Amino acid sequence: MKLEGKVWKYGDNIDTDVIIPARYLVTTDPQTLAAHCMEDIDQAFASQVQPGDIIVGGRNFGCGSSREHAPISIKGAGVSCIIAESFARIFFRNAINIGLPILESPEAARDAQKGDTLTVDLVAGTITNQRTGKTYQASPYPPFVLGIINAGGLVPYTRRELGIDITG
Amino acid sequence: MAGRTFAEKALARAAGVPDARAGDILDVTPDLMLSHDNSAAISQIFRETGAAQVVYPERIAITLDHAVPAPTTRHAQNHAEIREWVRQQGIAHLFEVGRGICHQVIAEEGLILPGETVLGADSHTTHAGWLGAFGAGVGRTEMAALWATGQLWMRVPDAIRITLSGRLARGVTAKDVALHILAALGPTAALYRSVEFAGDGLAGLSLDERPVLPNMMAEAGAKNAYLPPDDAVFAYLEPRRTRDYTPLYPDPDAEYVADYRFDLDSLAPQVALPEQPDHVRPVTDVIGQPVQQAFIGTCTNGRLDDLRAAAQILRGQRVRCRLIVIPASAEVMLAAAREGILDTLISAGAAIGTPGCGPCMGNHMGIPAPGEVTISTGSRNFRGRMGTPDAPVYLASPYVVAASAIWGTITDPREVLA
């Protein structure tokens, strides 16, 4: 699966309180949440993000509260993928579980600049920066995680485990 | 053979396997599955899995704590949906509005015991480590899968060891220790890792103080955190527990990826500056900073010793800024009432709220206005955390927060205690 999009670049320790503030947690609707995504640190994001765009973060992206609204709001905004130097662990799990691709690559994350176009091959785990022509290899997913991604997220994965989707 | 860390032993036990090493991926069946006001949303995801019944209704605990009593019709409907879900599924443990904050309540109810594992749809589930349990936060979708299957994959984490020695000075608490550790570790030193405490410094911390350490290690990225349970913990649990347990301790030759040591003797009160919990300075560096609101409460610092500390500072005083006090549980509130602590606090001008999370994550019961500064005993001060992006939050111990409320400026509590 190949993705291509423009970069929105953020720094280290982007926490889930700024990704989606708790004052908007009265809904789980992706579109409603997307309208407020990142607004406390980047007013332009929600109005200017284009489908397929890629968020690039520094270290510990998604730290703080375990709210699943955070990756839901990002996915709802049309973001195709998040690349960071590292992720907070609950955010990492949440993103995988709702089917939002997420890759760890310190070099790709450090080199990318706002507005760069990245091409991402999720199967190969490669990231190419079209401005520089440089290609990076992201950390591979653990086999268990790959199983969840291949199933399309944890809900379809669980359906299969329960034997509800025999052909799944 | 090298020894095993606590995390290796606890997850091997929860997975029903004889042994585990860091890096292993295990299917874990937790002793307790914890959620709160997010349980209605979890039940919707549960339905999408196609499952009809939760597998272990007796292992599920749901505590209404995040927005209690319901501040809006929408929150009330959410609570109503949760009550109906609990009834339909025969879920064993529902704690109603006013009972308290989930992490505090499961300890008081004896629902999580040493050596056991709790997975919670809340990032502060690391809290349970104060009892010598393995506690880790998970997402809502994961909690739905847990309800449906009783199992969840967990990677056995690497572990770091933090050894505490010495004894805290008067007016200095475990909160100051936690903030000091966060400053030294930064926000990622414990990422994906088990934080295992050790050392003779632990015995000097009261049972009410100990949970602060594993609770706040979430802010260093920890998967879980652990304090070795001692006789004081066993005595606390004895009248509360409904089953037997076997405490787990790391082997002396367990392998840690990092070792930290902190001496408690010389530690001064600490304050976390906006907008990160690890952005910490000694209180003496920020004395005089004006605050418009002071908040004492949360799962981090809403226990009886915390309210006692506040009362000690505020006895016979009158606050010069808003002071909101929200006990962590009904049990705490009742004890505080019986000891006359509530009397002291109310007489000093405090507003007392229903046990629960209060304004910690910006839901209600004390949202600051734009431009207002809050000093809080909570664990997080990220931008917008308390509901308003331009309202900075300082984090500190109940001593520091209460002393600051007297003057309306950040104050060293040792001056008031002297």
Interface residues (C-beta under 8 A of the other chain):
Chain A: D12 N13 D15 D17 V18 P21 A22 R23 V26 T28 D40 I41 R59 N60 C63 G64 S65 S66 E68 S86 A88 R89 I90 R93 N94 N97 I98 P142 P143 F144 G153 L154 V155 Y157 T158 R159 E161 L162 I164 D165
Chain B: I25 A41 Q44 I45 E48 T49 G50 A51 T72 R74 H75 A121 D122 S123 G137 V138 G139 R140 T141 E142 A144 A145 A148 T149 W153 R155 P187 T188 L191 Y192 E219 G221 K223 Q276 M361 G362 N363 R380 F382 R383 G384 R385 G387 P389
